């Protein structure tokens, strides 16, 4: 039966031909449920035993009713069993009395075991239906139930009505091809006991999830990855028991970290962690989670360092978790504990190879290399996996990620490696562009024996109708592009990395990857194929088509913006800068126009990009994905202020002419700037005469109490000679002391850790506040002018057209309770390729003298 799913139309045709040629034989071999719009059948669900289960059954019965009507033209009545017509046959859903009387209810079902049984004239859709503990706040949600009979009902619809959920939400239901006749083999029995007993992740609706094998695990008390931080919280114990928290860099406060770490050698901390396991087990869960904090860092106190007589924190964690599992086995016999293999415990323990009988290991990540490391270990409860296939934390962010081949191989490996459960980390936020890939993976997870191309062609036909050939070409090209990877790109990123989790990554790998996969000619080819498909037919699923267009428009704008930035890096022209800013504005406007959730409009409604904050989508994601400067800057502000992004030029006004229009400084950091850049703008202008160069700064919206914390800087390389670069630092106040330094070592000579300057006591420049050519326009503005004599630089006044290297910056130091809490940093020419924060100021623009 495993492949008949793809040949349902042929099966139905065979039934029709058999009935036409041999009516008597057909009646003996089949149940005729619907014929020419007529049916004797009724859809029956059990009498009330639980109000929530009754709602699940009623809604499923109505779904069956709707799908059969849409495909076969007959509307079967939906009735509770105590209201059924005993003279009519039925399609029975769940543990009805009729199923019990027929002896069809199993004494014990496996997890998510389900079946379709024909007995006499009746069809039974069966499986275990039960809920988790009522202690859960959302116990009435379908994710806290096993609903085996509903899974059976959805299989029935797929097999005999051609109805499938290809897309999240009600609009994702695709009906089967219309037919006048529905017949089911008289001895039909479809039975499945899933090898993957759960497949959990983002909740996308009961019918979509269950139809596609995304089976909840209401018996598993998972936190989604980490249990230590749920058992010990700073809110509960931060003040009363600071000793519970890890000693790191001499303090247990650790205020800057995203994830708390703990003093795990402390017996009281261990008891809290174990107590959480007991609480979850006593709440009704069959399996509980045991996992260290994300971004793990080991406590540096002496007892922790000596703990278990090993310096390796991986081994300390394995020994702790094994000990807790052994105790749990004694005190809660029959219950299981799932221990995560992640971060420091990614590799198996070195000191033992046999785990207690109650242990399940969760592999995070899961791949061939990781699984092979466990081949000599005894794990009685088996393995489950934590997957990073999707989610907007990947380098690709909110763009497509996985190839068909990789997903197919992974799904088949689950069976090979006897994986029993899957946790999907991150939202599958692209149900349009990733629709075929998701469908392929879901079908193979349930039935690894199916053939990839048959699955994909089936999807294209069901989703796109007449446009299926064009959409197949579109997705084939998209899949080919996803095969491209950077030579530096790792398949095994350490998601436990504290630097990554804290958002301190400064690389541009995401730009490089997306530009490699989607250069402008490829985007144009994909657009042509999608447009051809849109023109070819309108009989496909409109929700899927809308989603694909929306997601592809985002892909075009996002990758087009990256491509424009890379072009600007090569050219440095004003024209390319303007084109980049225009694309950034269009992308911003597109994101802002996406529909938001009613109660939380900053969260995108979806299904495309569902649940993403607009600010996160503006960055293209989080962790590995966020856009760095300049693509994370405020595009509308850049356009309004006419900021040239790179290769900036400053042209000093000669004597007797007005100063040029001020040029605005941008954020020095490569990460998304704070609002201060636009709320407190800083600009510069310049003048020159035969003796001096004048650089004027104006700082807007600076409250009086902040002014003593301002600093202005500039770097100037006379005649473009970097070796003669000077560095000036002062404050924008009258008669401020001016620090004047010369270059000692270039950043390259300093191992790319920034230029090194030596302060000169015999050289000078001066500062005048306010600046004569940029006077404050209100009480909230501050201005100052730095005056640099050419004589100090050892050169005459520059000739007309002379080009000197130059940069200017500004810093406002933030204080709270007398302590420095941050720095608001601005710069005129930002560094597009910083090696670290020390090199942010290394780039130079150009002064062109009149």
C-alpha positions as a printed Julia matrix, in Angstrom:
850×3 Matrix{Float64}:
   0.0    0.0     0.0
   2.89   2.39    0.51
   2.92   3.64   -3.09
  -0.77   3.45   -3.88
  -1.12   6.95   -2.5
   0.43   8.34   -5.65
  -1.78   6.26   -7.91
  -5.14   6.98   -6.26
  -6.71   8.22   -9.54
  -5.62   5.0   -11.31
  -6.99   2.94   -8.43
 -10.36   4.68   -8.62
 -10.43   4.26  -12.41
  -9.82   0.53  -12.0
 -12.67   0.31   -9.52
 -15.0    2.11  -11.92
 -14.06  -0.15  -14.83
 -14.47  -3.27  -12.73
 -17.89  -2.12  -11.58
 -18.95  -1.37  -15.15
 -17.78  -4.71  -16.56
 -18.6   -7.02  -13.66
 -21.18  -5.36  -11.42
 -21.88  -8.45   -9.34
 -18.19  -9.08   -8.64
 -17.65  -5.42   -7.86
 -20.37  -5.5    -5.23
 -18.69  -8.48   -3.59
 -15.27  -6.84   -3.58
 -16.02  -3.26   -2.62
 -18.16  -0.97   -0.55
 -19.88   1.59   -2.73
 -20.0    4.64   -0.47
 -21.0    7.33   -2.97
 -22.43   6.91   -6.45
 -23.6    9.75   -8.71
 -24.05  12.15   -5.82
 -26.02   9.71   -3.64
 -24.99   7.82   -0.51
 -26.56   5.75    2.25
 -23.6    6.44    4.52
 -23.39   8.6     7.62
 -20.31   9.89    9.41
 -20.47   8.85   13.05
 -18.4   10.02   16.01
 -18.57   8.81   19.64
 -20.98  10.01   22.29
 -19.58  12.59   24.65
 -16.92  11.29   27.01
 -14.78  14.44   27.09
 -15.96  17.81   25.81
 -12.59  18.57   24.21
 -12.29  15.18   22.54
 -15.86  15.55   21.31
 -14.89  18.83   19.61
 -11.87  17.21   17.97
 -14.03  14.36   16.69
 -16.87  16.61   15.51
 -14.48  18.92   13.62
 -12.8   15.96   11.97
 -16.15  14.43   11.0
 -17.15  17.73    9.42
 -13.84  17.82    7.55
 -14.52  14.35    6.15
 -18.03  15.5     5.21
 -16.66  18.57    3.4
 -13.94  16.7     1.5
 -16.29  13.96    0.32
 -18.82  16.53   -0.83
 -16.19  18.54   -2.73
 -14.78  15.45   -4.46
 -17.79  13.18   -4.91
 -20.74  15.58   -4.77
 -22.6   13.94   -1.87
 -23.05  15.45    1.58
 -23.04  12.69    4.19
 -24.75  13.53    7.5
 -22.52  13.96   10.56
 -24.04  12.48   13.72
 -23.06  11.5    17.21
 -23.37   7.76   17.69
 -26.48   7.94   19.88
 -28.23   9.78   17.03
 -27.15   7.54   14.14
 -29.58   5.72   11.89
 -29.06   2.06   12.74
 -30.37   0.99    9.32
 -27.67   2.85    7.45
 -23.96   2.0     7.17
 -21.42   4.43    8.53
 -17.92   5.81    8.5
 -17.1    5.55   12.22
 -14.5    7.85   13.76
 -12.89   6.88   17.07
 -13.87   4.4    19.76
 -17.57   4.2    18.9
 -19.68   1.46   20.45
 -19.99  -0.09   17.01
 -16.2   -0.48   16.85
 -16.15  -1.99   20.32
 -18.96  -4.4    19.41
 -17.05  -5.44   16.3
 -14.01  -6.24   18.43
 -11.86  -3.69   16.63
 -10.56  -1.67   19.58
  -7.11  -2.88   20.56
  -6.36  -3.56   24.2
  -3.29  -1.33   23.88
  -2.2    0.99   21.11
   1.35   2.06   20.43
   2.13   5.76   20.32
   0.18   7.25   17.41
  -0.78   3.81   16.11
  -3.77   4.15   13.79
  -5.74   2.09   11.32
  -8.59   1.99    8.81
 -10.7   -1.16    8.93
 -13.63  -2.22    6.77
 -15.98  -4.56    8.6
 -19.2   -5.54    6.89
 -20.69  -2.42    5.33
 -18.95  -0.05    7.75
 -15.62   1.79    7.67
 -13.82   2.36   10.98
 -11.17   5.03   11.55
  -9.35   3.96   14.7
  -6.5    4.84   17.03
  -5.86   5.83   20.6
  -7.33   9.17   21.66
  -6.13  10.51   25.0
  -4.87  13.7    26.55
  -1.94  14.73   28.72
  -2.13  15.95   32.29
  -4.48  18.78   33.14
  -1.64  20.51   34.95
  -0.59  22.06   31.66
  -1.95  25.54   31.01
  -2.81  24.56   27.45
  -3.93  21.01   28.03
  -6.95  21.67   25.8
  -4.68  22.31   22.81
  -4.34  19.46   20.32
  -0.59  19.36   20.98
  -1.33  17.88   24.4
  -3.34  15.0    22.96
  -2.7   11.75   21.15
  -5.42  11.65   18.49
  -4.88   8.4    16.65
  -8.38   8.17   15.2
  -8.09  11.67   13.73
  -4.8   10.69   12.14
  -6.61   7.68   10.66
  -9.36   9.98    9.36
  -6.8   12.17    7.61
  -5.16   9.12    6.04
  -8.61   8.04    4.81
  -9.11  11.43    3.17
  -5.72  11.28    1.5
  -6.14   7.71    0.28
  -9.77   7.81   -0.85
 -10.66  11.47   -1.39
  -7.31  12.84   -2.55
  -7.61  15.56    0.13
  -4.36  16.87    1.63
  -3.08  19.78    3.66
  -0.21  21.15    1.58
  -0.04  24.45    3.41
  -0.71  25.62    7.0
  -4.19  26.82    7.84
  -7.62  26.09    6.36
  -6.61  27.52    2.98
  -3.96  24.84    2.69
  -6.53  22.09    2.16
  -6.39  20.79   -1.42
  -9.31  18.64   -2.51
  -9.08  15.59   -4.75
 -10.07  15.44   -8.39
 -13.83  15.36   -8.78
 -15.34  11.92   -9.34
 -18.9   10.53   -9.29
 -18.11   7.39   -7.38
 -16.29   6.43   -4.16
 -15.69   2.76   -3.46
 -13.5    1.13   -0.82
 -12.23  -2.47   -1.07
 -14.46  -4.75    1.01
 -11.51  -6.29    2.88
  -9.54  -3.08    3.24
  -7.24  -2.74    6.27
  -4.69   0.04    6.52
  -2.52  -0.08    9.64
   0.42   2.05   10.75
   2.53   2.12   13.89
   4.88   5.07   13.31
   8.59   4.55   13.79
   8.87   8.27   14.55
   6.55   8.47   17.53
   6.79  12.25   17.59
   7.8   15.03   15.22
   7.39  18.29   17.1
   8.17  21.92   16.41
   6.13  25.0    15.53
   2.39  24.33   15.81
   0.69  24.93   12.5
  -2.82  23.59   13.09
  -4.18  20.2    14.05
  -5.16  19.0    10.59
  -1.97  20.22    8.87
   0.29  18.73   11.54
  -1.4   15.35   11.86
  -1.98  14.95    8.13
   1.72  15.49    7.48
   3.08  13.3    10.27
   4.07  16.2    12.54
   2.9   14.25   15.56
   2.76  15.86   19.02
   4.39  14.25   22.07
   2.05  14.98   24.97
   3.81  12.35   27.08
   7.16  14.18   26.81
   7.8   17.05   29.22
  10.21  18.94   26.99
  11.24  22.55   27.4
  12.45  22.65   23.83
  16.09  22.11   24.68
  17.26  23.15   28.15
  16.04  22.16   31.61
  18.67  23.49   34.06
  17.59  27.07   33.44
  13.94  26.16   34.12
  14.76  24.53   37.44
  17.01  27.35   38.7
  16.01  30.89   37.79
  17.58  34.18   38.72
  14.11  35.55   39.42
  13.6   33.0    42.2
  17.13  32.65   43.53
  19.21  35.57   42.27
  19.04  37.53   45.52
  18.49  34.77   48.06
  21.03  32.31   46.67
  23.6   33.98   44.42
  25.86  30.98   45.08
  23.59  28.88   42.83
  24.9   30.72   39.77
  28.2   30.13   38.0
  31.28  32.07   38.95
  32.51  33.56   35.68
  35.26  36.15   35.39
  35.16  36.72   39.14
  31.43  37.36   39.52
  28.23  35.36   39.9
  26.02  38.23   38.76
  26.8   37.74   35.07
  24.34  40.45   33.96
  25.4   40.62   30.31
  24.73  37.0    29.37
  21.59  35.84   27.62
  21.57  32.46   29.36
  22.23  31.89   33.05
  24.88  29.36   34.01
  25.01  27.47   37.29
  27.33  26.22   40.0
  26.58  22.59   39.23
  28.77  21.1    41.95
  26.47  22.76   44.51
  24.27  19.95   45.94
  21.33  22.34   46.3
  21.48  23.2    42.61
  21.53  19.5    41.77
  18.48  18.97   43.97
  16.6   21.73   42.19
  17.4   20.2    38.8
  16.34  16.77   40.02
  13.25  18.21   41.67
  12.16  19.63   38.32
  12.44  16.14   36.81
  10.2   14.75   39.55
   7.69  17.57   39.16
   7.35  16.9    35.44
   7.05  13.15   35.95
   4.43  13.55   38.68
   2.45  15.86   36.4
   1.83  12.88   34.16
   4.69  12.95   31.71
   6.19   9.63   30.7
   9.5   11.23   29.71
  11.22  14.32   31.11
  14.08  16.41   29.78
  17.54  16.84   31.27
  19.77  19.38   29.55
  22.35  22.01   30.49
  21.88  25.71   29.76
  22.33  27.09   26.28
  25.62  28.85   25.6
  27.12  26.66   28.32
  30.07  27.9    30.34
  31.44  25.97   33.28
  31.57  27.53   36.73
  35.08  28.62   37.71
  34.78  28.08   41.47
  37.21  25.65   43.11
  34.61  22.94   43.96
  33.39  22.89   40.35
  36.92  22.7    39.02
  37.69  19.7    41.26
  34.3   18.04   40.73
  34.45  14.44   39.44
  38.27  14.68   39.31
  38.25  15.83   35.7
  38.86  19.2    34.07
  36.56  18.44   31.12
  33.13  20.01   31.54
  31.7   17.62   28.98
  32.55  14.72   31.26
  31.3   16.51   34.39
  27.93  17.04   32.71
  27.65  13.44   31.51
  28.46  12.1    34.97
  25.99  14.46   36.63
  23.22  13.55   34.2
  23.9    9.82   34.47
  23.75  10.01   38.26
  20.46  11.9    38.16
  19.06   9.37   35.66
  20.01   6.46   37.93
  18.3    8.09   40.88
  15.26   8.89   38.74
  15.05   5.23   37.68
  14.92   4.15   41.32
  12.41   6.76   42.45
  10.19   6.91   39.37
  10.37   3.41   37.87
   8.9    3.14   34.39
   9.54   6.78   33.55
  12.19   7.93   31.07
  14.66  10.79   30.96
  15.86  12.38   27.72
  19.43  13.7    28.01
  20.67  16.16   25.41
  23.93  15.64   23.51
  24.66  19.27   22.67
  27.43  21.81   23.02
  29.92  20.39   25.54
  28.06  17.05   25.53
  27.93  16.81   21.75
  30.52  14.04   21.98
  29.69  10.92   24.05
  31.14  10.4    27.54
  34.67   9.03   27.85
  34.32   7.45   31.3
  31.39   5.1    30.62
  29.53   3.51   27.7
  26.39   2.06   29.26
  23.46   4.29   30.18
  20.69   3.43   32.63
  17.65   1.64   31.23
  15.48   4.76   31.44
  17.72   7.0    29.29
  16.96   8.39   25.83
  19.67  10.48   24.13
  18.75  13.55   22.09
  21.35  14.24   19.4
  21.76  17.96   18.71
  22.87  18.14   15.96
  22.17  14.91   14.12
  24.26  13.79   11.16
  26.3   10.77   10.12
  29.44  11.94   11.89
  27.63  12.55   15.16
  25.69   9.29   15.05
  28.77   7.2    14.32
  30.33   8.41   17.55
  27.6    6.53   19.43
  27.91   3.14   17.71
  29.71   1.52   20.68
  27.37   2.92   23.36
  24.37   1.23   24.92
  21.4    3.59   25.12
  18.39   1.43   26.12
  15.75   4.07   25.38
  17.13   4.83   21.92
  17.81   8.11   20.16
  15.79  11.16   19.3
  17.12  14.11   17.32
  17.08  17.89   17.5
  17.13  19.31   13.99
  18.35  22.62   12.62
  16.91  22.26    9.11
  14.85  25.42    9.21
  14.48  28.54   11.33
  15.58  32.08   10.63
  18.73  31.72   12.75
  20.6   30.0     9.9
  23.05  31.88    7.67
  20.32  32.01    5.01
  17.9   33.69    7.44
  14.41  34.05    5.97
  15.4   32.54    2.61
  15.27  28.88    1.47
  17.77  26.49    3.04
  17.6   22.73    2.36
  17.95  20.8    -0.87
  15.6   17.99   -1.83
  18.45  15.48   -1.75
  19.64  16.44    1.74
  16.14  16.27    3.19
  15.37  12.94    1.53
  18.58  11.42    2.81
  17.98  12.7     6.32
  14.44  11.33    6.43
  15.64   7.89    5.29
  18.46   7.96    7.82
  15.91   8.18   10.6
  14.79   4.65    9.73
  18.35   3.42    9.22
  19.47   4.76   12.61
  16.23   3.8    14.39
  15.51   7.37   15.42
  12.26   7.46   17.38
  11.53  11.16   17.71
  12.25  14.53   16.08
  12.32  18.06   17.46
  12.36  20.72   14.75
  14.09  23.88   15.97
  12.85  27.07   14.35
   9.82  28.03   12.34
   9.27  26.7     8.85
   8.55  30.27    7.81
   8.54  29.77    4.02
   5.62  27.44    3.24
   5.62  28.74   -0.32
   9.24  28.61   -1.47
  10.0   25.62    0.76
   6.62  23.94    0.26
   7.8   21.02   -1.93
  10.86  20.46    0.29
   8.74  20.37    3.44
   6.23  18.03    1.82
   8.97  15.72    0.56
  10.58  15.49    3.99
   7.26  14.97    5.77
   6.17  12.16    3.44
   9.52  10.37    3.66
   9.56  10.66    7.45
   6.31   8.68    7.44
   7.2    6.34    4.6
  10.88   6.19    3.58
  10.05   3.79    0.75
   8.39   6.44   -1.39
  10.23   7.9    -4.38
  11.34  11.53   -4.3
  10.35  12.47   -7.82
   6.91  10.92   -7.47
   6.35  12.89   -4.28
   7.48  16.15   -5.87
   5.48  15.7    -9.06
   2.42  14.86   -7.0
   2.92  18.06   -5.0
   3.32  20.21   -8.11
   0.16  18.79   -9.65
  -1.92  19.14   -6.51
  -0.68  22.62   -5.66
  -0.46  24.22   -9.11
  -2.7   22.37  -11.52
  -2.05  23.55  -15.09
   0.99  25.51  -13.96
   2.7   22.38  -12.56
   5.32  22.08  -15.38
   6.4   25.71  -15.01
   6.53  25.48  -11.21
   8.55  22.27  -11.43
  11.17  24.18  -13.44
  11.08  27.03  -10.9
  11.7   24.7    -7.98
  14.34  22.7    -9.82
  16.36  25.87  -10.4
  15.81  26.97   -6.8
  17.01  23.57   -5.58
  20.11  23.75   -7.78
  21.0   27.13   -6.31
  20.66  25.79   -2.75
  23.33  23.21   -3.52
  25.89  26.02   -3.7
  27.86  26.58   -0.52
  30.79  28.71    0.54
  34.11  26.93    0.94
  34.18  28.26    4.52
  30.6   27.28    5.28
  30.26  24.64    7.99
  27.52  22.03    8.1
  28.09  21.62   11.81
  27.81  25.05   13.37
  28.09  25.11   17.15
  24.77  26.63   18.2
  25.98  26.54   21.8
  28.64  29.18   21.04
  28.16  32.03   23.58
  29.46  34.62   21.1
  26.91  33.53   18.49
  24.05  33.44   21.0
  24.91  36.93   22.26
  24.78  38.43   18.75
  28.46  39.37   18.6
  29.2   37.8    15.24
  30.72  40.39   12.91
  31.23  38.41    9.68
  29.54  38.82    6.32
  29.16  35.13    5.47
  25.43  35.63    4.91
  26.05  38.28    2.24
  28.54  36.03    0.48
  26.28  32.98    0.56
  23.16  34.72   -0.7
  25.01  36.54   -3.46
  26.58  33.23   -4.54
  23.21  31.52   -4.75
  21.12  34.37   -6.12
  23.01  36.8    -8.35
  20.83  39.14  -10.36
  20.7   36.94  -13.51
  19.46  33.97  -11.46
  16.84  36.13   -9.77
  15.69  37.29  -13.2
  15.43  33.69  -14.44
  13.45  32.63  -11.38
  11.15  35.63  -11.83
  10.56  34.7   -15.46
   9.67  31.12  -14.52
   7.35  32.2   -11.72
   5.64  34.78  -13.94
   5.15  32.13  -16.63
   3.57  29.81  -14.07
   1.27  32.58  -12.86
   0.14  33.19  -16.44
  -0.26  29.5   -17.23
  -3.26  28.76  -15.06
  -5.3   29.73  -12.05
  -6.59  26.31  -11.04
  -3.93  25.76   -8.38
  -4.22  26.5    -4.69
  -4.47  30.31   -4.38
  -3.02  30.43   -0.84
   0.11  28.59   -1.92
   0.47  30.79   -4.99
   0.13  33.99   -2.94
   2.68  32.75   -0.46
   5.21  31.87   -3.15
   4.88  35.29   -4.75
   5.22  37.07   -1.41
   8.24  35.04   -0.34
   9.92  35.34   -3.72
   9.41  39.11   -3.79
  11.17  39.2    -0.43
  13.96  36.98   -1.78
  14.4   39.25   -4.81
  14.52  42.41   -2.73
  16.83  40.9    -0.14
  19.34  39.31   -2.49
  19.02  42.19   -4.94
  19.98  44.56   -2.14
  23.0   42.41   -1.24
  24.06  42.28   -4.88
  23.77  46.07   -5.13
  25.91  46.48   -2.01
  28.61  44.2    -3.39
  28.54  46.22   -6.62
  29.0   49.38   -4.59
  32.0   47.85   -2.84
  33.59  47.42   -6.26
  32.65  50.78   -7.77
  32.26  53.25   -4.92
  30.14  55.46   -7.19
  27.35  57.76   -6.11
  25.08  56.12   -8.67
  25.55  52.67   -7.13
  25.12  54.1    -3.65
  21.82  55.68   -4.69
  20.65  52.42   -6.29
  21.47  50.52   -3.09
  19.57  52.99   -0.91
  16.56  52.8    -3.24
  16.52  49.01   -2.97
  16.88  49.22    0.82
  13.87  51.55    0.94
  11.8   49.22   -1.24
  12.71  46.26    0.95
  11.83  48.16    4.12
   8.48  49.25    2.68
   7.73  45.67    1.61
   8.34  44.37    5.13
   6.31  47.13    6.74
   3.38  46.38    4.43
   3.14  42.71    5.46
  -0.03  42.05    7.49
   0.47  41.9    11.23
  -1.27  39.97   13.96
  -4.32  41.68   15.41
  -3.07  41.94   18.99
   0.62  42.17   18.12
   0.91  44.07   14.85
   4.72  43.94   14.98
   4.46  40.16   14.57
   3.83  39.11   10.98
   0.55  37.29   10.53
   1.76  34.7     8.05
   1.65  31.94    6.93
   4.72  33.37    5.18
   7.18  34.66    7.8
   4.59  33.73   10.46
   5.5   34.92   13.93
   8.57  36.89   12.87
   8.98  40.35   14.32
   9.29  42.95   11.6
  12.61  44.09   13.03
  13.92  40.51   12.84
  12.77  40.13    9.23
  14.34  43.51    8.48
  17.61  41.9     9.61
  16.74  38.72    7.63
  16.81  36.7    10.87
  18.85  36.24   14.02
  22.04  34.57   15.31
  23.85  33.67   12.03
  21.49  35.58    9.78
  21.34  39.28   10.71
  22.35  41.82    8.12
  25.37  43.89    9.06
  26.09  47.45    8.04
  25.02  49.1     5.88
  21.99  46.92    5.11
  20.77  47.15    8.7
  20.66  50.96    8.61
  17.5   53.06    8.4
  16.99  53.25    4.64
  14.52  56.13    4.69
  16.87  58.2     6.85
  19.76  57.49    4.47
  17.68  58.69    1.55
  16.33  61.75    3.36
  19.83  62.8     4.48
  21.35  61.95    1.08
  24.04  59.79    2.67
  26.54  58.23    0.32
  27.26  54.86    1.91
  30.85  54.26    0.81
  33.81  56.11   -0.72
  32.59  59.42    0.68
  34.09  62.72   -0.4
  34.32  65.97    1.54
  35.04  69.16   -0.4
  36.1   72.05    1.84
  34.78  75.48    0.92
  37.49  78.02   -0.05
  37.61  81.48    1.52
  34.67  83.65    0.65
  32.32  80.81   -0.2
  29.66  79.23    2.02
  30.39  75.9     3.66
  29.09  72.86    1.78
  25.96  71.07    2.94
  26.63  69.06    6.1
  27.23  65.36    5.65
  25.72  63.03    8.24
  27.66  60.46   10.18
  26.46  56.85   10.33
  26.85  54.14   12.95
  30.38  52.95   13.62
  29.21  49.49   14.67
  28.42  46.85   12.06
  25.38  45.55   13.95
  21.96  47.2    13.83
  22.43  50.73   15.2
  20.51  52.11   18.1
  17.89  54.78   17.5
  20.39  57.44   18.52
  21.79  57.64   14.98
  18.54  59.1    13.68
  17.26  60.62   16.93
  20.5   62.48   17.69
  22.09  63.12   14.27
  25.69  64.26   13.94
  26.98  66.0    10.81
  30.18  67.61    9.59
  31.24  70.22    7.06
  34.59  71.79    6.2
  36.41  74.88    5.03
  40.02  75.71    4.23
  42.31  78.65    3.55
  46.01  79.04    2.92
  46.92  78.26    6.54
  44.33  75.88    7.97
  41.82  73.11    7.46
  38.6   73.56    9.43
  36.35  70.59   10.26
  33.06  71.51   11.91
  30.75  69.15   13.8
  27.11  69.67   14.73
  25.38  67.36   17.21
  21.59  67.58   17.44
  19.27  66.86   20.37
  21.98  66.73   22.98
  20.57  67.5    26.42
  22.74  69.75   28.63
  23.48  66.96   31.11
  24.97  64.84   28.32
  27.35  67.39   26.89
  30.27  66.72   29.19
  30.34  63.13   27.91
  30.89  64.0    24.21
  34.04  63.29   22.23
  34.96  64.14   18.65
  37.75  62.58   16.64
  39.26  62.84   13.2
  41.96  61.12   11.22
  43.8   62.84    8.4
  46.48  61.48    6.07
  48.16  64.44    4.3
  48.63  64.0     0.58
  47.01  60.55    0.89
  50.11  59.2     2.67
  48.86  56.8     5.35
  52.25  56.93    7.09
  51.71  60.6     7.83
  48.26  60.07    9.34
  47.36  62.15   12.36
  44.7   61.47   14.97
  42.9   64.26   16.81
  40.66  63.85   19.84
  38.84  66.61   21.68
  35.52  67.63   23.15
  33.04  69.96   21.42
  33.4   72.74   23.96
  35.23  76.06   23.83
  38.94  75.93   24.75
  38.84  72.14   25.03
  42.15  70.39   25.27
  43.11  68.82   21.96
  45.04  65.54   21.83
  47.23  65.33   18.71
  48.8   61.98   17.73
  50.73  60.55   14.8
  50.72  57.05   13.36
  53.13  54.58   14.89
  51.92  51.32   13.4
  49.31  50.52   10.76
  46.5   48.12   11.48
  48.09  45.59    9.15
  51.35  45.87   11.04
  49.36  45.5    14.27
  47.95  42.13   13.21
  44.73  43.82   12.04
  43.92  45.12   15.5
  43.63  48.77   14.5
  46.07  51.59   13.87
  48.42  52.55   16.71
  49.06  56.25   17.38
  51.58  58.07   19.57
  50.56  61.32   21.21
  52.71  64.34   20.42
  53.28  67.05   22.95
  54.96  69.46   20.54
  52.24  69.44   17.88
  48.96  71.22   18.18
  45.51  71.86   16.81
  42.72  73.86   18.39
  39.01  73.59   18.97
  36.47  76.4    18.77
  32.88  76.06   20.06
  30.4   76.76   18.69
  31.54  76.3    15.12
  31.26  79.57   13.15
  29.92  77.83   10.05
  27.59  75.41   11.91
  26.08  77.46   14.72
  23.54  75.71   16.98
  20.01  76.31   15.78
  18.42  75.64   19.17
  19.3   74.88   22.77
  19.53  71.16   22.09
  22.34  71.49   19.56
  26.09  71.57   20.09
  28.71  72.45   17.51
  32.48  72.74   17.44
  35.24  73.33   14.93
  38.66  71.68   14.87
  41.34  73.9    13.34
  44.38  72.1    11.86
  47.28  74.26   10.66
  48.95  72.87    7.56
  52.29  73.92    9.02
  51.84  71.42   11.84
  51.56  68.7     9.22
  54.83  69.71    7.63
  53.32  70.55    4.26
  52.1   73.63    2.38
  48.48  74.36    1.65
  47.15  71.64   -0.66
  46.89  72.39   -4.35
  43.53  72.45   -6.08
  42.28  68.89   -6.55
  44.63  67.42   -3.95
  43.16  64.31   -2.33
  43.85  63.54    1.31
  42.51  60.59    3.25
  40.13  61.53    6.03
  37.64  60.23    8.55
  35.62  61.79   11.35
  33.82  60.25   14.29
  31.83  61.17   17.36
  31.11  59.38   20.63
  28.61  60.0    23.41
  29.38  57.99   26.54
  26.33  56.6    28.34
  26.27  56.63   32.13
  23.93  55.16   34.75
  24.46  55.49   38.51
  27.9   56.9    37.85
  28.99  53.91   35.75
  29.66  53.71   32.03
  26.9   51.6    30.44
  27.58  52.05   26.75
  28.84  54.14   23.89
  26.92  55.84   21.11
  29.42  55.85   18.28
  29.18  57.61   14.92
  31.53  57.67   11.95
  31.68  59.39    8.59
  33.29  56.63    6.47
  32.4   53.24    7.95
  34.58  50.17    7.5
  32.81  47.6     5.3
  35.33  44.85    6.11
  36.25  45.07    9.79
  38.37  42.3    11.27
  37.1   43.19   14.76
  35.7   46.14   16.68
  39.24  47.52   16.9
  39.26  48.1    13.15
  35.9   49.86   12.8
  37.68  53.18   12.28
  40.33  51.97    9.85
  38.52  52.94    6.65
  39.13  56.37    5.15
  37.14  58.62    2.85
  38.61  61.48    0.84
  38.99  65.23    1.26
  39.27  66.93   -2.12
  40.7   70.42   -1.81
  39.43  73.35   -3.91
